[in-house]
Amino acid sequence: MQDFDYLGEKYFPHWLEAGRALGQARATLVAGIVTVLEMRGVKVSDDAGKRIDQCESLDQLGAWLRKAPKVKSADDLFV
């Protein structure tokens, strides 16, 4: 069996790095949304937290981050 991690690093390092960068950007946006809500005293329900955490769209996460300082509940992010 071939070592696919090795092959990826050898032949496709730019794709792996791009994937890591996207993952880090997504994680930063998710953490930012939750942090802003929690700092404002807005409770993040399990359902809302799951929806935020499972979102793969950086554009959507960015929109939610911009809304986070203004909403009264975490569910208001999604309307």
PDB file of N, CA, C and O in Angstrom:
ATOM      1  N   MET A   1       0.846  -1.184   0.000  1.00  0.00           N
ATOM      2  CA  MET A   1       0.000   0.000   0.000  1.00  0.00           C
ATOM      3  C   MET A   1       0.893   1.249   0.000  1.00  0.00           C
ATOM      4  O   MET A   1       1.882   1.321   0.729  1.00  0.00           O
ATOM      5  N   GLN A   2       0.532   2.204  -0.811  1.00  0.00           N
ATOM      6  CA  GLN A   2       1.341   3.408  -0.925  1.00  0.00           C
ATOM      7  C   GLN A   2       1.020   4.375   0.210  1.00  0.00           C
ATOM      8  O   GLN A   2      -0.074   4.361   0.774  1.00  0.00           O
ATOM      9  N   ASP A   3       1.977   5.192   0.519  1.00  0.00           N
ATOM     10  CA  ASP A   3       1.802   6.219   1.542  1.00  0.00           C
ATOM     11  C   ASP A   3       1.249   7.475   0.857  1.00  0.00           C
ATOM     12  O   ASP A   3       1.996   8.249   0.259  1.00  0.00           O
ATOM     13  N   PHE A   4      -0.063   7.662   0.957  1.00  0.00           N
ATOM     14  CA  PHE A   4      -0.704   8.763   0.240  1.00  0.00           C
ATOM     15  C   PHE A   4      -0.329  10.129   0.805  1.00  0.00           C
ATOM     16  O   PHE A   4      -0.295  11.113   0.066  1.00  0.00           O
ATOM     17  N   ASP A   5      -0.046  10.202   2.105  1.00  0.00           N
ATOM     18  CA  ASP A   5       0.409  11.474   2.663  1.00  0.00           C
ATOM     19  C   ASP A   5       1.724  11.895   2.015  1.00  0.00           C
ATOM     20  O   ASP A   5       1.913  13.057   1.654  1.00  0.00           O
ATOM     21  N   TYR A   6       2.622  10.932   1.874  1.00  0.00           N
ATOM     22  CA  TYR A   6       3.909  11.219   1.242  1.00  0.00           C
ATOM     23  C   TYR A   6       3.705  11.671  -0.197  1.00  0.00           C
ATOM     24  O   TYR A   6       4.311  12.649  -0.636  1.00  0.00           O
ATOM     25  N   LEU A   7       2.860  10.967  -0.928  1.00  0.00           N
ATOM     26  CA  LEU A   7       2.618  11.333  -2.325  1.00  0.00           C
ATOM     27  C   LEU A   7       1.998  12.720  -2.429  1.00  0.00           C
ATOM     28  O   LEU A   7       2.359  13.510  -3.302  1.00  0.00           O
ATOM     29  N   GLY A   8       1.064  13.006  -1.532  1.00  0.00           N
ATOM     30  CA  GLY A   8       0.450  14.337  -1.540  1.00  0.00           C
ATOM     31  C   GLY A   8       1.468  15.427  -1.282  1.00  0.00           C
ATOM     32  O   GLY A   8       1.484  16.447  -1.970  1.00  0.00           O
ATOM     33  N   GLU A   9       2.329  15.209  -0.279  1.00  0.00           N
ATOM     34  CA  GLU A   9       3.363  16.197   0.032  1.00  0.00           C
ATOM     35  C   GLU A   9       4.354  16.347  -1.124  1.00  0.00           C
ATOM     36  O   GLU A   9       4.842  17.444  -1.394  1.00  0.00           O
ATOM     37  N   LYS A  10       4.642  15.249  -1.795  1.00  0.00           N
ATOM     38  CA  LYS A  10       5.641  15.290  -2.864  1.00  0.00           C
ATOM     39  C   LYS A  10       5.103  15.928  -4.137  1.00  0.00           C
ATOM     40  O   LYS A  10       5.789  16.735  -4.765  1.00  0.00           O
ATOM     41  N   TYR A  11       3.874  15.569  -4.524  1.00  0.00           N
ATOM     42  CA  TYR A  11       3.368  15.980  -5.830  1.00  0.00           C
ATOM     43  C   TYR A  11       2.320  17.096  -5.794  1.00  0.00           C
ATOM     44  O   TYR A  11       2.109  17.775  -6.799  1.00  0.00           O
ATOM     45  N   PHE A  12       1.679  17.287  -4.673  1.00  0.00           N
ATOM     46  CA  PHE A  12       0.594  18.267  -4.611  1.00  0.00           C
ATOM     47  C   PHE A  12       0.692  19.171  -3.381  1.00  0.00           C
ATOM     48  O   PHE A  12      -0.328  19.426  -2.740  1.00  0.00           O
ATOM     49  N   PRO A  13       1.866  19.659  -3.034  1.00  0.00           N
ATOM     50  CA  PRO A  13       1.977  20.445  -1.803  1.00  0.00           C
ATOM     51  C   PRO A  13       1.159  21.729  -1.840  1.00  0.00           C
ATOM     52  O   PRO A  13       0.679  22.188  -0.804  1.00  0.00           O
ATOM     53  N   HIS A  14       0.998  22.311  -3.024  1.00  0.00           N
ATOM     54  CA  HIS A  14       0.224  23.553  -3.122  1.00  0.00           C
ATOM     55  C   HIS A  14      -1.249  23.301  -2.803  1.00  0.00           C
ATOM     56  O   HIS A  14      -1.902  24.155  -2.202  1.00  0.00           O
ATOM     57  N   TRP A  15      -1.778  22.148  -3.194  1.00  0.00           N
ATOM     58  CA  TRP A  15      -3.174  21.828  -2.887  1.00  0.00           C
ATOM     59  C   TRP A  15      -3.348  21.539  -1.408  1.00  0.00           C
ATOM     60  O   TRP A  15      -4.331  21.954  -0.795  1.00  0.00           O
ATOM     61  N   LEU A  16      -2.391  20.828  -0.842  1.00  0.00           N
ATOM     62  CA  LEU A  16      -2.465  20.536   0.589  1.00  0.00           C
ATOM     63  C   LEU A  16      -2.383  21.823   1.400  1.00  0.00           C
ATOM     64  O   LEU A  16      -3.124  22.001   2.367  1.00  0.00           O
ATOM     65  N   GLU A  17      -1.488  22.715   1.008  1.00  0.00           N
ATOM     66  CA  GLU A  17      -1.357  23.986   1.723  1.00  0.00           C
ATOM     67  C   GLU A  17      -2.619  24.833   1.574  1.00  0.00           C
ATOM     68  O   GLU A  17      -3.060  25.470   2.531  1.00  0.00           O
ATOM     69  N   ALA A  18      -3.193  24.840   0.387  1.00  0.00           N
ATOM     70  CA  ALA A  18      -4.442  25.593   0.182  1.00  0.00           C
ATOM     71  C   ALA A  18      -5.554  25.019   1.055  1.00  0.00           C
ATOM     72  O   ALA A  18      -6.340  25.768   1.635  1.00  0.00           O
ATOM     73  N   GLY A  19      -5.620  23.713   1.149  1.00  0.00           N
ATOM     74  CA  GLY A  19      -6.630  23.076   1.998  1.00  0.00           C
ATOM     75  C   GLY A  19      -6.422  23.406   3.460  1.00  0.00           C
ATOM     76  O   GLY A  19      -7.382  23.655   4.190  1.00  0.00           O
ATOM     77  N   ARG A  20      -5.170  23.408   3.888  1.00  0.00           N
ATOM     78  CA  ARG A  20      -4.872  23.774   5.285  1.00  0.00           C
ATOM     79  C   ARG A  20      -5.255  25.227   5.550  1.00  0.00           C
ATOM     80  O   ARG A  20      -5.816  25.541   6.600  1.00  0.00           O
ATOM     81  N   ALA A  21      -4.956  26.110   4.607  1.00  0.00           N
ATOM     82  CA  ALA A  21      -5.268  27.533   4.773  1.00  0.00           C
ATOM     83  C   ALA A  21      -6.783  27.747   4.846  1.00  0.00           C
ATOM     84  O   ALA A  21      -7.265  28.532   5.663  1.00  0.00           O
ATOM     85  N   LEU A  22      -7.524  27.049   3.991  1.00  0.00           N
ATOM     86  CA  LEU A  22      -8.986  27.163   4.050  1.00  0.00           C
ATOM     87  C   LEU A  22      -9.524  26.643   5.372  1.00  0.00           C
ATOM     88  O   LEU A  22     -10.411  27.250   5.971  1.00  0.00           O
ATOM     89  N   GLY A  23      -8.991  25.531   5.820  1.00  0.00           N
ATOM     90  CA  GLY A  23      -9.419  24.973   7.102  1.00  0.00           C
ATOM     91  C   GLY A  23      -9.129  25.917   8.255  1.00  0.00           C
ATOM     92  O   GLY A  23      -9.954  26.071   9.156  1.00  0.00           O
ATOM     93  N   GLN A  24      -7.971  26.547   8.232  1.00  0.00           N
ATOM     94  CA  GLN A  24      -7.615  27.494   9.288  1.00  0.00           C
ATOM     95  C   GLN A  24      -8.502  28.734   9.228  1.00  0.00           C
ATOM     96  O   GLN A  24      -8.931  29.237  10.267  1.00  0.00           O
ATOM     97  N   ALA A  25      -8.778  29.227   8.033  1.00  0.00           N
ATOM     98  CA  ALA A  25      -9.662  30.388   7.893  1.00  0.00           C
ATOM     99  C   ALA A  25     -11.056  30.066   8.418  1.00  0.00           C
ATOM    100  O   ALA A  25     -11.660  30.876   9.121  1.00  0.00           O
ATOM    101  N   ARG A  26     -11.562  28.890   8.079  1.00  0.00           N
ATOM    102  CA  ARG A  26     -12.875  28.473   8.539  1.00  0.00           C
ATOM    103  C   ARG A  26     -12.906  28.367  10.060  1.00  0.00           C
ATOM    104  O   ARG A  26     -13.844  28.842  10.701  1.00  0.00           O
ATOM    105  N   ALA A  27     -11.885  27.748  10.633  1.00  0.00           N
ATOM    106  CA  ALA A  27     -11.824  27.596  12.088  1.00  0.00           C
ATOM    107  C   ALA A  27     -11.757  28.956  12.782  1.00  0.00           C
ATOM    108  O   ALA A  27     -12.362  29.143  13.838  1.00  0.00           O
ATOM    109  N   THR A  28     -11.032  29.895  12.202  1.00  0.00           N
ATOM    110  CA  THR A  28     -10.925  31.239  12.773  1.00  0.00           C
ATOM    111  C   THR A  28     -12.265  31.955  12.738  1.00  0.00           C
ATOM    112  O   THR A  28     -12.642  32.611  13.709  1.00  0.00           O
ATOM    113  N   LEU A  29     -12.989  31.839  11.633  1.00  0.00           N
ATOM    114  CA  LEU A  29     -14.302  32.471  11.531  1.00  0.00           C
ATOM    115  C   LEU A  29     -15.287  31.852  12.516  1.00  0.00           C
ATOM    116  O   LEU A  29     -16.029  32.575  13.180  1.00  0.00           O
ATOM    117  N   VAL A  30     -15.306  30.541  12.619  1.00  0.00           N
ATOM    118  CA  VAL A  30     -16.210  29.860  13.556  1.00  0.00           C
ATOM    119  C   VAL A  30     -15.915  30.326  14.979  1.00  0.00           C
ATOM    120  O   VAL A  30     -16.829  30.691  15.718  1.00  0.00           O
ATOM    121  N   ALA A  31     -14.643  30.314  15.360  1.00  0.00           N
ATOM    122  CA  ALA A  31     -14.267  30.743  16.710  1.00  0.00           C
ATOM    123  C   ALA A  31     -14.636  32.208  16.941  1.00  0.00           C
ATOM    124  O   ALA A  31     -15.073  32.580  18.030  1.00  0.00           O
ATOM    125  N   GLY A  32     -14.458  33.032  15.918  1.00  0.00           N
ATOM    126  CA  GLY A  32     -14.798  34.451  16.048  1.00  0.00           C
ATOM    127  C   GLY A  32     -16.275  34.677  16.281  1.00  0.00           C
ATOM    128  O   GLY A  32     -16.658  35.499  17.113  1.00  0.00           O
ATOM    129  N   ILE A  33     -17.100  33.958  15.556  1.00  0.00           N
ATOM    130  CA  ILE A  33     -18.554  34.092  15.721  1.00  0.00           C
ATOM    131  C   ILE A  33     -18.956  33.718  17.134  1.00  0.00           C
ATOM    132  O   ILE A  33     -19.662  34.472  17.804  1.00  0.00           O
ATOM    133  N   VAL A  34     -18.515  32.574  17.583  1.00  0.00           N
ATOM    134  CA  VAL A  34     -18.881  32.092  18.926  1.00  0.00           C
ATOM    135  C   VAL A  34     -18.332  33.029  19.993  1.00  0.00           C
ATOM    136  O   VAL A  34     -19.019  33.318  20.973  1.00  0.00           O
ATOM    137  N   THR A  35     -17.120  33.503  19.819  1.00  0.00           N
ATOM    138  CA  THR A  35     -16.519  34.413  20.801  1.00  0.00           C
ATOM    139  C   THR A  35     -17.299  35.715  20.900  1.00  0.00           C
ATOM    140  O   THR A  35     -17.582  36.182  22.003  1.00  0.00           O
ATOM    141  N   VAL A  36     -17.648  36.304  19.768  1.00  0.00           N
ATOM    142  CA  VAL A  36     -18.406  37.565  19.791  1.00  0.00           C
ATOM    143  C   VAL A  36     -19.749  37.363  20.491  1.00  0.00           C
ATOM    144  O   VAL A  36     -20.145  38.171  21.331  1.00  0.00           O
ATOM    145  N   LEU A  37     -20.440  36.290  20.144  1.00  0.00           N
ATOM    146  CA  LEU A  37     -21.732  36.029  20.775  1.00  0.00           C
ATOM    147  C   LEU A  37     -21.580  35.832  22.279  1.00  0.00           C
ATOM    148  O   LEU A  37     -22.334  36.412  23.060  1.00  0.00           O
ATOM    149  N   GLU A  38     -20.620  35.029  22.683  1.00  0.00           N
ATOM    150  CA  GLU A  38     -20.430  34.763  24.113  1.00  0.00           C
ATOM    151  C   GLU A  38     -20.003  36.012  24.872  1.00  0.00           C
ATOM    152  O   GLU A  38     -20.444  36.230  26.000  1.00  0.00           O
ATOM    153  N   MET A  39     -19.149  36.835  24.266  1.00  0.00           N
ATOM    154  CA  MET A  39     -18.721  38.073  24.931  1.00  0.00           C
ATOM    155  C   MET A  39     -19.895  39.031  25.135  1.00  0.00           C
ATOM    156  O   MET A  39     -19.906  39.823  26.077  1.00  0.00           O
ATOM    157  N   ARG A  40     -20.867  38.947  24.252  1.00  0.00           N
ATOM    158  CA  ARG A  40     -22.052  39.791  24.377  1.00  0.00           C
ATOM    159  C   ARG A  40     -23.102  39.170  25.297  1.00  0.00           C
ATOM    160  O   ARG A  40     -24.141  39.784  25.541  1.00  0.00           O
ATOM    161  N   GLY A  41     -22.856  37.989  25.801  1.00  0.00           N
ATOM    162  CA  GLY A  41     -23.810  37.321  26.676  1.00  0.00           C
ATOM    163  C   GLY A  41     -24.912  36.607  25.929  1.00  0.00           C
ATOM    164  O   GLY A  41     -25.935  36.257  26.520  1.00  0.00           O
ATOM    165  N   VAL A  42     -24.723  36.382  24.630  1.00  0.00           N
ATOM    166  CA  VAL A  42     -25.716  35.678  23.821  1.00  0.00           C
ATOM    167  C   VAL A  42     -25.431  34.184  23.926  1.00  0.00           C
ATOM    168  O   VAL A  42     -24.348  33.719  23.570  1.00  0.00           O
ATOM    169  N   LYS A  43     -26.414  33.445  24.418  1.00  0.00           N
ATOM    170  CA  LYS A  43     -26.248  32.001  24.559  1.00  0.00           C
ATOM    171  C   LYS A  43     -26.240  31.347  23.177  1.00  0.00           C
ATOM    172  O   LYS A  43     -27.077  31.651  22.327  1.00  0.00           O
ATOM    173  N   VAL A  44     -25.291  30.455  22.972  1.00  0.00           N
ATOM    174  CA  VAL A  44     -25.198  29.699  21.726  1.00  0.00           C
ATOM    175  C   VAL A  44     -25.719  28.293  22.021  1.00  0.00           C
ATOM    176  O   VAL A  44     -25.051  27.492  22.675  1.00  0.00           O
ATOM    177  N   SER A  45     -26.918  28.013  21.529  1.00  0.00           N
ATOM    178  CA  SER A  45     -27.514  26.696  21.754  1.00  0.00           C
ATOM    179  C   SER A  45     -26.699  25.627  21.040  1.00  0.00           C
ATOM    180  O   SER A  45     -25.889  25.924  20.162  1.00  0.00           O
ATOM    181  N   ASP A  46     -26.928  24.383  21.431  1.00  0.00           N
ATOM    182  CA  ASP A  46     -26.228  23.281  20.765  1.00  0.00           C
ATOM    183  C   ASP A  46     -26.533  23.269  19.271  1.00  0.00           C
ATOM    184  O   ASP A  46     -25.641  23.059  18.448  1.00  0.00           O
ATOM    185  N   ASP A  47     -27.810  23.498  18.924  1.00  0.00           N
ATOM    186  CA  ASP A  47     -28.195  23.497  17.501  1.00  0.00           C
ATOM    187  C   ASP A  47     -27.504  24.623  16.738  1.00  0.00           C
ATOM    188  O   ASP A  47     -26.996  24.408  15.638  1.00  0.00           O
ATOM    189  N   ALA A  48     -27.485  25.825  17.319  1.00  0.00           N
ATOM    190  CA  ALA A  48     -26.836  26.954  16.645  1.00  0.00           C
ATOM    191  C   ALA A  48     -25.339  26.718  16.540  1.00  0.00           C
ATOM    192  O   ALA A  48     -24.741  26.992  15.500  1.00  0.00           O
ATOM    193  N   GLY A  49     -24.729  26.213  17.604  1.00  0.00           N
ATOM    194  CA  GLY A  49     -23.304  25.934  17.577  1.00  0.00           C
ATOM    195  C   GLY A  49     -22.954  24.896  16.532  1.00  0.00           C
ATOM    196  O   GLY A  49     -21.937  25.002  15.847  1.00  0.00           O
ATOM    197  N   LYS A  50     -23.811  23.886  16.417  1.00  0.00           N
ATOM    198  CA  LYS A  50     -23.587  22.833  15.426  1.00  0.00           C
ATOM    199  C   LYS A  50     -23.703  23.397  14.009  1.00  0.00           C
ATOM    200  O   LYS A  50     -22.907  23.069  13.129  1.00  0.00           O
ATOM    201  N   ARG A  51     -24.708  24.250  13.806  1.00  0.00           N
ATOM    202  CA  ARG A  51     -24.906  24.832  12.469  1.00  0.00           C
ATOM    203  C   ARG A  51     -23.717  25.714  12.079  1.00  0.00           C
ATOM    204  O   ARG A  51     -23.255  25.677  10.938  1.00  0.00           O
ATOM    205  N   ILE A  52     -23.236  26.495  13.025  1.00  0.00           N
ATOM    206  CA  ILE A  52     -22.077  27.348  12.762  1.00  0.00           C
ATOM    207  C   ILE A  52     -20.860  26.482  12.474  1.00  0.00           C
ATOM    208  O   ILE A  52     -20.133  26.725  11.510  1.00  0.00           O
ATOM    209  N   ASP A  53     -20.637  25.473  13.307  1.00  0.00           N
ATOM    210  CA  ASP A  53     -19.455  24.628  13.177  1.00  0.00           C
ATOM    211  C   ASP A  53     -19.452  23.792  11.903  1.00  0.00           C
ATOM    212  O   ASP A  53     -18.384  23.482  11.374  1.00  0.00           O
ATOM    213  N   GLN A  54     -20.610  23.428  11.412  1.00  0.00           N
ATOM    214  CA  GLN A  54     -20.685  22.573  10.230  1.00  0.00           C
ATOM    215  C   GLN A  54     -20.711  23.358   8.916  1.00  0.00           C
ATOM    216  O   GLN A  54     -20.644  22.764   7.840  1.00  0.00           O
ATOM    217  N   CYS A  55     -20.807  24.675   8.996  1.00  0.00           N
ATOM    218  CA  CYS A  55     -20.838  25.486   7.779  1.00  0.00           C
ATOM    219  C   CYS A  55     -19.469  25.455   7.096  1.00  0.00           C
ATOM    220  O   CYS A  55     -18.442  25.668   7.741  1.00  0.00           O
ATOM    221  N   GLU A  56     -19.463  25.192   5.813  1.00  0.00           N
ATOM    222  CA  GLU A  56     -18.226  25.120   5.037  1.00  0.00           C
ATOM    223  C   GLU A  56     -17.978  26.372   4.203  1.00  0.00           C
ATOM    224  O   GLU A  56     -16.895  26.528   3.639  1.00  0.00           O
ATOM    225  N   SER A  57     -18.963  27.266   4.114  1.00  0.00           N
ATOM    226  CA  SER A  57     -18.855  28.452   3.269  1.00  0.00           C
ATOM    227  C   SER A  57     -18.192  29.599   4.030  1.00  0.00           C
ATOM    228  O   SER A  57     -18.732  30.094   5.020  1.00  0.00           O
ATOM    229  N   LEU A  58     -17.018  30.014   3.557  1.00  0.00           N
ATOM    230  CA  LEU A  58     -16.349  31.151   4.181  1.00  0.00           C
ATOM    231  C   LEU A  58     -17.168  32.425   4.034  1.00  0.00           C
ATOM    232  O   LEU A  58     -17.171  33.271   4.928  1.00  0.00           O
ATOM    233  N   ASP A  59     -17.860  32.564   2.912  1.00  0.00           N
ATOM    234  CA  ASP A  59     -18.709  33.745   2.714  1.00  0.00           C
ATOM    235  C   ASP A  59     -19.834  33.779   3.741  1.00  0.00           C
ATOM    236  O   ASP A  59     -20.114  34.831   4.316  1.00  0.00           O
ATOM    237  N   GLN A  60     -20.479  32.642   3.978  1.00  0.00           N
ATOM    238  CA  GLN A  60     -21.571  32.587   4.945  1.00  0.00           C
ATOM    239  C   GLN A  60     -21.053  32.840   6.352  1.00  0.00           C
ATOM    240  O   GLN A  60     -21.659  33.591   7.116  1.00  0.00           O
ATOM    241  N   LEU A  61     -19.939  32.217   6.692  1.00  0.00           N
ATOM    242  CA  LEU A  61     -19.359  32.436   8.015  1.00  0.00           C
ATOM    243  C   LEU A  61     -18.972  33.902   8.203  1.00  0.00           C
ATOM    244  O   LEU A  61     -19.157  34.456   9.287  1.00  0.00           O
ATOM    245  N   GLY A  62     -18.445  34.523   7.171  1.00  0.00           N
ATOM    246  CA  GLY A  62     -18.112  35.945   7.250  1.00  0.00           C
ATOM    247  C   GLY A  62     -19.339  36.804   7.470  1.00  0.00           C
ATOM    248  O   GLY A  62     -19.302  37.770   8.232  1.00  0.00           O
ATOM    249  N   ALA A  63     -20.429  36.452   6.802  1.00  0.00           N
ATOM    250  CA  ALA A  63     -21.685  37.191   6.983  1.00  0.00           C
ATOM    251  C   ALA A  63     -22.188  37.041   8.419  1.00  0.00           C
ATOM    252  O   ALA A  63     -22.639  38.008   9.034  1.00  0.00           O
ATOM    253  N   TRP A  64     -22.106  35.828   8.940  1.00  0.00           N
ATOM    254  CA  TRP A  64     -22.543  35.604  10.327  1.00  0.00           C
ATOM    255  C   TRP A  64     -21.653  36.353  11.313  1.00  0.00           C
ATOM    256  O   TRP A  64     -22.141  36.879  12.313  1.00  0.00           O
ATOM    257  N   LEU A  65     -20.356  36.405  11.040  1.00  0.00           N
ATOM    258  CA  LEU A  65     -19.455  37.143  11.927  1.00  0.00           C
ATOM    259  C   LEU A  65     -19.803  38.624  11.940  1.00  0.00           C
ATOM    260  O   LEU A  65     -19.748  39.261  12.991  1.00  0.00           O
ATOM    261  N   ARG A  66     -20.160  39.180  10.786  1.00  0.00           N
ATOM    262  CA  ARG A  66     -20.552  40.590  10.727  1.00  0.00           C
ATOM    263  C   ARG A  66     -21.875  40.846  11.440  1.00  0.00           C
ATOM    264  O   ARG A  66     -22.096  41.940  11.958  1.00  0.00           O
ATOM    265  N   LYS A  67     -22.758  39.845  11.472  1.00  0.00           N
ATOM    266  CA  LYS A  67     -24.043  39.986  12.161  1.00  0.00           C
ATOM    267  C   LYS A  67     -23.934  39.758  13.661  1.00  0.00           C
ATOM    268  O   LYS A  67     -24.750  40.273  14.426  1.00  0.00           O
ATOM    269  N   ALA A  68     -22.942  38.998  14.087  1.00  0.00           N
ATOM    270  CA  ALA A  68     -22.831  38.584  15.489  1.00  0.00           C
ATOM    271  C   ALA A  68     -22.869  39.742  16.491  1.00  0.00           C
ATOM    272  O   ALA A  68     -23.466  39.577  17.555  1.00  0.00           O
ATOM    273  N   PRO A  69     -22.270  40.900  16.213  1.00  0.00           N
ATOM    274  CA  PRO A  69     -22.341  41.987  17.199  1.00  0.00           C
ATOM    275  C   PRO A  69     -23.728  42.626  17.330  1.00  0.00           C
ATOM    276  O   PRO A  69     -23.963  43.408  18.251  1.00  0.00           O
ATOM    277  N   LYS A  70     -24.645  42.298  16.417  1.00  0.00           N
ATOM    278  CA  LYS A  70     -25.935  42.992  16.380  1.00  0.00           C
ATOM    279  C   LYS A  70     -27.128  42.140  16.792  1.00  0.00           C
ATOM    280  O   LYS A  70     -28.186  42.686  17.103  1.00  0.00           O
ATOM    281  N   VAL A  71     -26.985  40.815  16.802  1.00  0.00           N
ATOM    282  CA  VAL A  71     -28.141  39.946  17.025  1.00  0.00           C
ATOM    283  C   VAL A  71     -28.481  39.811  18.500  1.00  0.00           C
ATOM    284  O   VAL A  71     -27.621  39.972  19.365  1.00  0.00           O
ATOM    285  N   LYS A  72     -29.750  39.513  18.776  1.00  0.00           N
ATOM    286  CA  LYS A  72     -30.213  39.316  20.145  1.00  0.00           C
ATOM    287  C   LYS A  72     -30.131  37.844  20.551  1.00  0.00           C
ATOM    288  O   LYS A  72     -30.057  37.528  21.738  1.00  0.00           O
ATOM    289  N   SER A  73     -30.144  36.940  19.556  1.00  0.00           N
ATOM    290  CA  SER A  73     -29.978  35.507  19.835  1.00  0.00           C
ATOM    291  C   SER A  73     -29.145  34.899  18.723  1.00  0.00           C
ATOM    292  O   SER A  73     -29.064  35.438  17.619  1.00  0.00           O
ATOM    293  N   ALA A  74     -28.533  33.774  19.028  1.00  0.00           N
ATOM    294  CA  ALA A  74     -27.711  33.105  18.015  1.00  0.00           C
ATOM    295  C   ALA A  74     -28.554  32.699  16.822  1.00  0.00           C
ATOM    296  O   ALA A  74     -28.064  32.697  15.693  1.00  0.00           O
ATOM    297  N   ASP A  75     -29.813  32.354  17.049  1.00  0.00           N
ATOM    298  CA  ASP A  75     -30.685  31.963  15.941  1.00  0.00           C
ATOM    299  C   ASP A  75     -30.943  33.121  14.987  1.00  0.00           C
ATOM    300  O   ASP A  75     -31.265  32.896  13.821  1.00  0.00           O
ATOM    301  N   ASP A  76     -30.806  34.355  15.461  1.00  0.00           N
ATOM    302  CA  ASP A  76     -30.992  35.515  14.578  1.00  0.00           C
ATOM    303  C   ASP A  76     -29.910  35.600  13.500  1.00  0.00           C
ATOM    304  O   ASP A  76     -30.085  36.293  12.498  1.00  0.00           O
ATOM    305  N   LEU A  77     -28.805  34.903  13.700  1.00  0.00           N
ATOM    306  CA  LEU A  77     -27.773  34.881  12.661  1.00  0.00           C
ATOM    307  C   LEU A  77     -28.313  34.286  11.370  1.00  0.00           C
ATOM    308  O   LEU A  77     -27.919  34.687  10.274  1.00  0.00           O
ATOM    309  N   PHE A  78     -29.214  33.331  11.512  1.00  0.00           N
ATOM    310  CA  PHE A  78     -29.637  32.510  10.384  1.00  0.00           C
ATOM    311  C   PHE A  78     -30.826  33.067   9.610  1.00  0.00           C
ATOM    312  O   PHE A  78     -31.293  32.432   8.664  1.00  0.00           O
ATOM    313  N   VAL A  79     -31.317  34.227   9.988  1.00  0.00           N
ATOM    314  CA  VAL A  79     -32.452  34.819   9.262  1.00  0.00           C
ATOM    315  C   VAL A  79     -31.989  35.964   8.379  1.00  0.00           C
ATOM    316  O   VAL A  79     -32.803  36.583   7.693  1.00  0.00           O
TER     317      VAL A  79
END
